[in-house]
């Protein structure tokens, strides 16, 4: 079995190759005239879509504001759930929750790395 550093190095190489291939792909698309016309149409449609969305948001008024508040609240609660479950995991406690239908949920943990310097 490979060690952590070997797998990390392989991942870095794969990401570098992926970046190069994406650049080639974008170059190829930039030389396609029909593709450029489609991109312009999409930009116009995106602007129209955004105008309709803003109009509807204004029409909804307080309900739209409530939805935005609920988004923030749910994000904060999700972070709180993560913090509590990690604390319980570190304390050796069993971590599980149930919904109103008595469905059991267990946590799924993920590890990512970020640059430190």
Z-matrix of the N, CA and C atoms (Angstrom, degrees):
N
C 1 1.454
C 2 1.525 1 109.17
N 3 1.322 2 115.64 1 137.41
C 4 1.462 3 120.61 2 178.89
C 5 1.521 4 109.93 3 -69.95
N 6 1.332 5 115.20 4 151.98
C 7 1.457 6 117.58 5 175.56
C 8 1.528 7 110.26 6 -88.04
N 9 1.297 8 115.85 7 172.37
C 10 1.460 9 122.94 8 -174.52
C 11 1.523 10 111.88 9 -57.12
N 12 1.321 11 118.18 10 -44.72
C 13 1.460 12 121.41 11 -177.06
C 14 1.527 13 111.31 12 -64.99
N 15 1.332 14 117.41 13 -40.39
C 16 1.463 15 120.50 14 178.68
C 17 1.526 16 111.50 15 -62.02
N 18 1.312 17 116.03 16 -45.34
C 19 1.467 18 120.00 17 179.57
C 20 1.515 19 110.23 18 -65.24
N 21 1.332 20 117.58 19 -40.09
C 22 1.459 21 121.54 20 177.54
C 23 1.525 22 110.60 21 -60.95
N 24 1.331 23 117.18 22 -43.96
C 25 1.467 24 121.16 23 179.03
C 26 1.530 25 110.83 24 -63.00
N 27 1.340 26 116.78 25 -42.79
C 28 1.464 27 120.73 26 177.26
C 29 1.524 28 110.83 27 -61.00
N 30 1.330 29 116.52 28 -40.59
C 31 1.460 30 121.53 29 178.43
C 32 1.521 31 110.54 30 -62.52
N 33 1.323 32 117.95 31 -43.70
C 34 1.456 33 121.91 32 179.34
C 35 1.528 34 111.00 33 -61.63
N 36 1.329 35 117.34 34 -42.06
C 37 1.464 36 121.38 35 178.54
C 38 1.525 37 110.92 36 -64.64
N 39 1.321 38 116.77 37 -42.96
C 40 1.467 39 120.51 38 179.22
C 41 1.521 40 110.69 39 -63.53
N 42 1.325 41 117.40 40 -40.99
C 43 1.463 42 120.79 41 178.31
C 44 1.527 43 111.06 42 -63.51
N 45 1.328 44 116.90 43 -39.52
C 46 1.463 45 121.14 44 179.64
C 47 1.533 46 110.13 45 -64.25
N 48 1.340 47 116.69 46 -44.10
C 49 1.463 48 120.41 47 179.02
C 50 1.524 49 110.71 48 -65.37
N 51 1.318 50 116.73 49 -40.73
C 52 1.462 51 121.60 50 178.13
C 53 1.527 52 110.56 51 -59.95
N 54 1.320 53 116.52 52 -41.38
C 55 1.463 54 121.28 53 179.05
C 56 1.526 55 110.91 54 -62.71
N 57 1.320 56 116.83 55 -42.01
C 58 1.462 57 120.93 56 179.34
C 59 1.527 58 111.25 57 -64.45
N 60 1.330 59 116.73 58 -43.40
C 61 1.461 60 120.62 59 -179.49
C 62 1.525 61 110.78 60 -66.22
N 63 1.324 62 117.06 61 -39.36
C 64 1.479 63 120.11 62 177.03
C 65 1.527 64 110.46 63 -61.37
N 66 1.333 65 116.62 64 -39.52
C 67 1.461 66 120.43 65 178.95
C 68 1.529 67 109.90 66 -63.23
N 69 1.321 68 117.92 67 -44.11
C 70 1.466 69 121.88 68 177.31
C 71 1.528 70 110.55 69 -60.04
N 72 1.306 71 116.36 70 -42.02
C 73 1.468 72 122.10 71 -179.95
C 74 1.527 73 110.63 72 -62.04
N 75 1.339 74 116.49 73 -47.58
C 76 1.467 75 120.70 74 178.91
C 77 1.525 76 110.92 75 -62.00
N 78 1.330 77 117.27 76 -39.49
C 79 1.463 78 121.21 77 177.18
C 80 1.525 79 110.99 78 -60.93
N 81 1.316 80 115.97 79 -45.97
C 82 1.471 81 120.48 80 -179.67
C 83 1.526 82 110.33 81 -61.68
N 84 1.332 83 117.42 82 -41.67
C 85 1.466 84 120.36 83 179.25
C 86 1.521 85 111.81 84 -67.54
N 87 1.310 86 117.26 85 -34.47
C 88 1.467 87 119.90 86 -177.95
C 89 1.522 88 111.96 87 -67.37
N 90 1.323 89 117.91 88 -19.82
C 91 1.460 90 121.72 89 178.36
C 92 1.523 91 112.42 90 -92.68
N 93 1.309 92 117.61 91 0.22
C 94 1.471 93 122.76 92 -179.16
C 95 1.532 94 108.36 93 -95.65
N 96 1.332 95 116.83 94 108.51
C 97 1.466 96 122.09 95 -176.42
C 98 1.520 97 113.25 96 -61.55
N 99 1.315 98 117.92 97 -43.25
C 100 1.470 99 121.54 98 179.98
C 101 1.520 100 110.72 99 -62.63
N 102 1.324 101 116.21 100 -38.02
C 103 1.452 102 120.67 101 178.12
C 104 1.526 103 110.42 102 -62.27
N 105 1.322 104 116.92 103 -40.45
C 106 1.465 105 120.89 104 179.94
C 107 1.525 106 111.37 105 -63.50
N 108 1.347 107 117.27 106 -39.09
C 109 1.467 108 121.32 107 177.18
C 110 1.521 109 109.83 108 -63.05
N 111 1.324 110 116.44 109 -42.93
C 112 1.467 111 121.17 110 179.24
C 113 1.527 112 110.18 111 -61.85
N 114 1.324 113 117.15 112 -41.84
C 115 1.469 114 121.72 113 179.32
C 116 1.526 115 110.32 114 -60.82
N 117 1.333 116 117.57 115 -41.83
C 118 1.469 117 120.85 116 178.55
C 119 1.526 118 110.83 117 -63.22
N 120 1.333 119 116.85 118 -43.92
C 121 1.462 120 120.32 119 178.15
C 122 1.523 121 110.72 120 -62.01
N 123 1.328 122 115.95 121 -42.24
C 124 1.465 123 119.67 122 179.55
C 125 1.524 124 111.20 123 -62.27
N 126 1.332 125 116.97 124 -38.02
C 127 1.458 126 120.86 125 179.10
C 128 1.522 127 110.52 126 -63.04
N 129 1.333 128 116.28 127 -44.14
C 130 1.464 129 120.46 128 177.80
C 131 1.531 130 110.76 129 -62.23
N 132 1.317 131 116.65 130 -44.83
C 133 1.459 132 120.42 131 -179.51
C 134 1.531 133 111.32 132 -65.20
N 135 1.333 134 116.66 133 -37.25
C 136 1.459 135 120.19 134 178.04
C 137 1.523 136 110.59 135 -62.55
N 138 1.331 137 116.70 136 -39.81
C 139 1.463 138 120.60 137 178.27
C 140 1.527 139 110.66 138 -65.07
N 141 1.337 140 117.29 139 -42.50
C 142 1.463 141 120.90 140 177.51
C 143 1.526 142 110.43 141 -62.56
N 144 1.317 143 116.16 142 -43.16
C 145 1.464 144 121.30 143 179.65
C 146 1.521 145 109.94 144 -60.48
N 147 1.325 146 117.13 145 -45.33
C 148 1.460 147 121.81 146 -179.33
C 149 1.526 148 110.52 147 -61.79
N 150 1.331 149 117.69 148 -41.36
C 151 1.462 150 120.86 149 178.16
C 152 1.529 151 111.40 150 -61.96
N 153 1.331 152 116.85 151 -41.90
C 154 1.469 153 120.44 152 177.87
C 155 1.525 154 110.96 153 -65.06
N 156 1.328 155 116.59 154 -40.64
C 157 1.460 156 120.30 155 179.13
C 158 1.524 157 111.11 156 -63.18
N 159 1.336 158 116.80 157 -45.55
C 160 1.467 159 120.24 158 -179.91
C 161 1.517 160 111.21 159 -62.90
N 162 1.321 161 117.01 160 -39.72
C 163 1.456 162 121.34 161 178.58
C 164 1.527 163 110.73 162 -62.69
N 165 1.321 164 115.65 163 -44.15
C 166 1.468 165 120.00 164 -179.94
C 167 1.520 166 110.77 165 -66.98
N 168 1.318 167 117.49 166 -38.18
C 169 1.462 168 120.77 167 178.18
C 170 1.524 169 110.67 168 -62.51
N 171 1.335 170 116.84 169 -42.23
C 172 1.465 171 120.17 170 177.43
C 173 1.523 172 110.55 171 -63.29
N 174 1.347 173 116.95 172 -41.70
C 175 1.460 174 121.00 173 -179.76
C 176 1.530 175 111.79 174 -63.94
N 177 1.334 176 116.66 175 -35.05
C 178 1.465 177 120.34 176 -178.50
C 179 1.524 178 111.87 177 -74.15
N 180 1.317 179 117.98 178 -27.83
C 181 1.456 180 122.75 179 175.76
C 182 1.519 181 114.13 180 57.73
N 183 1.343 182 115.45 181 -115.44
C 184 1.458 183 121.39 182 -174.46
C 185 1.525 184 112.56 183 -63.18
N 186 1.315 185 117.64 184 -34.77
C 187 1.472 186 120.10 185 179.77
C 188 1.528 187 109.88 186 -63.34
N 189 1.335 188 117.41 187 -39.37
C 190 1.454 189 120.56 188 178.39
C 191 1.525 190 109.84 189 -65.01
N 192 1.332 191 116.71 190 -43.76
C 193 1.459 192 120.93 191 178.45
C 194 1.519 193 110.92 192 -60.91
N 195 1.337 194 116.26 193 -41.10
C 196 1.460 195 120.62 194 178.40
C 197 1.531 196 110.60 195 -62.46
N 198 1.327 197 116.65 196 -39.97
C 199 1.458 198 119.98 197 178.63
C 200 1.530 199 110.50 198 -62.57
N 201 1.309 200 117.26 199 -43.13
C 202 1.460 201 121.14 200 178.44
C 203 1.527 202 110.65 201 -63.17
N 204 1.342 203 116.84 202 -41.69
C 205 1.462 204 120.71 203 176.67
C 206 1.529 205 111.15 204 -61.16
N 207 1.340 206 116.11 205 -43.50
C 208 1.461 207 119.81 206 179.63
C 209 1.522 208 112.13 207 -64.10
N 210 1.333 209 117.13 208 -34.83
C 211 1.467 210 120.05 209 176.29
C 212 1.529 211 109.99 210 -60.10
N 213 1.325 212 115.83 211 -46.72
C 214 1.467 213 120.48 212 -179.57
C 215 1.522 214 110.98 213 -64.10
N 216 1.332 215 116.15 214 -43.67
C 217 1.461 216 120.60 215 179.86
C 218 1.521 217 111.74 216 -61.92
N 219 1.344 218 116.76 217 -44.10
C 220 1.462 219 119.06 218 -178.77
C 221 1.524 220 111.03 219 -66.70
N 222 1.314 221 117.40 220 -36.04
C 223 1.466 222 119.92 221 177.30
C 224 1.525 223 109.99 222 -63.75
N 225 1.327 224 116.59 223 -44.52
C 226 1.463 225 120.68 224 179.47
C 227 1.529 226 110.74 225 -63.99
N 228 1.341 227 117.02 226 -41.93
C 229 1.465 228 120.13 227 178.86
C 230 1.523 229 111.41 228 -65.33
N 231 1.338 230 116.88 229 -36.01
C 232 1.465 231 120.59 230 178.37
C 233 1.528 232 110.19 231 -63.81
N 234 1.331 233 116.49 232 -41.80
C 235 1.462 234 120.30 233 177.02
C 236 1.531 235 110.68 234 -64.23
N 237 1.345 236 116.08 235 -39.14
C 238 1.456 237 120.49 236 178.94
C 239 1.534 238 110.51 237 -64.38
N 240 1.336 239 116.72 238 -40.93
C 241 1.457 240 120.97 239 177.73
C 242 1.533 241 109.85 240 -60.71
N 243 1.323 242 116.55 241 -43.23
C 244 1.466 243 120.44 242 178.66
C 245 1.524 244 110.92 243 -62.12
N 246 1.325 245 116.11 244 -45.88
C 247 1.468 246 120.02 245 -179.45
C 248 1.528 247 111.33 246 -62.12
N 249 1.322 248 116.63 247 -46.04
C 250 1.459 249 120.94 248 -178.94
C 251 1.523 250 110.97 249 -64.17
N 252 1.334 251 116.73 250 -43.59
C 253 1.463 252 118.77 251 -178.09
C 254 1.529 253 111.21 252 -67.44
N 255 1.334 254 117.97 253 -37.33
C 256 1.465 255 119.36 254 176.92
C 257 1.530 256 111.26 255 -66.09
N 258 1.317 257 116.03 256 -39.36
C 259 1.462 258 119.88 257 177.18
C 260 1.521 259 110.12 258 -62.39
N 261 1.323 260 116.30 259 -45.85
C 262 1.470 261 119.78 260 178.95
C 263 1.525 262 111.17 261 -64.05
N 264 1.319 263 117.92 262 -38.01
C 265 1.464 264 121.75 263 177.68
C 266 1.527 265 110.05 264 -61.62
N 267 1.328 266 115.96 265 -44.17
C 268 1.466 267 120.11 266 179.52
C 269 1.527 268 111.43 267 -64.88
N 270 1.328 269 116.72 268 -29.66
C 271 1.469 270 121.10 269 178.21
C 272 1.517 271 112.22 270 -83.88
N 273 1.346 272 117.51 271 -2.71
C 274 1.456 273 121.16 272 178.46
C 275 1.515 274 114.36 273 81.41
N 276 1.300 275 117.45 274 14.66
C 277 1.471 276 121.18 275 -179.86
C 278 1.527 277 110.40 276 -84.40
N 279 1.337 278 115.79 277 155.12
C 280 1.455 279 121.50 278 175.22
C 281 1.520 280 108.76 279 -74.50
N 282 1.322 281 115.65 280 137.10
C 283 1.458 282 119.65 281 -176.67
C 284 1.519 283 108.46 282 -117.68
N 285 1.320 284 115.48 283 113.76
C 286 1.459 285 121.40 284 175.63
C 287 1.522 286 108.62 285 -161.72
N 288 1.320 287 115.52 286 152.86
C 289 1.466 288 121.46 287 176.04
C 290 1.527 289 107.87 288 -136.63
N 291 1.317 290 115.62 289 161.00
C 292 1.465 291 121.58 290 179.14
C 293 1.522 292 108.93 291 -129.33
N 294 1.341 293 115.96 292 145.00
C 295 1.458 294 120.24 293 176.84
C 296 1.523 295 109.87 294 -92.10
N 297 1.339 296 116.00 295 -174.17
C 298 1.470 297 119.96 296 -176.23
C 299 1.527 298 113.32 297 -66.22
N 300 1.341 299 117.60 298 -15.11
C 301 1.460 300 121.69 299 178.80
C 302 1.532 301 111.33 300 -99.43
N 303 1.339 302 115.89 301 11.55
C 304 1.456 303 123.66 302 179.04
C 305 1.532 304 112.17 303 66.24
N 306 1.327 305 116.75 304 26.24
C 307 1.460 306 121.45 305 175.56
C 308 1.524 307 107.87 306 -81.38
N 309 1.315 308 115.92 307 130.69
C 310 1.458 309 122.29 308 -177.58
C 311 1.527 310 110.82 309 -85.09
N 312 1.311 311 116.60 310 133.38
C 313 1.462 312 123.15 311 176.02
C 314 1.521 313 108.64 312 -119.90
N 315 1.330 314 115.36 313 134.00
C 316 1.455 315 121.20 314 174.84
C 317 1.517 316 108.03 315 -117.98
N 318 1.327 317 118.23 316 151.33
C 319 1.466 318 120.27 317 -177.41
C 320 1.521 319 112.20 318 -72.62
N 321 1.329 320 115.01 319 152.65
C 322 1.456 321 123.29 320 172.70
C 323 1.523 322 105.75 321 -121.49
N 324 1.319 323 116.22 322 123.32
C 325 1.460 324 120.59 323 -177.75
C 326 1.518 325 110.25 324 -104.83
N 327 1.325 326 115.43 325 148.70
C 328 1.456 327 121.80 326 179.60
C 329 1.524 328 108.37 327 -136.19
N 330 1.326 329 116.12 328 142.84
C 331 1.460 330 120.46 329 178.46
C 332 1.514 331 108.15 330 -116.51
N 333 1.327 332 116.20 331 129.96
C 334 1.455 333 121.20 332 174.96
C 335 1.524 334 107.63 333 -127.94
N 336 1.319 335 115.96 334 161.00
C 337 1.459 336 120.73 335 179.02
C 338 1.521 337 108.41 336 -120.12
N 339 1.335 338 115.42 337 146.34
C 340 1.458 339 120.48 338 174.35
C 341 1.517 340 108.43 339 -133.81
N 342 1.315 341 114.54 340 155.36
C 343 1.465 342 119.58 341 179.91
C 344 1.523 343 109.76 342 -63.34
N 345 1.324 344 116.19 343 142.56
C 346 1.461 345 119.38 344 179.59
C 347 1.520 346 112.90 345 -106.19
N 348 1.331 347 117.47 346 -11.34
C 349 1.473 348 118.50 347 178.68
C 350 1.498 349 111.01 348 -136.98
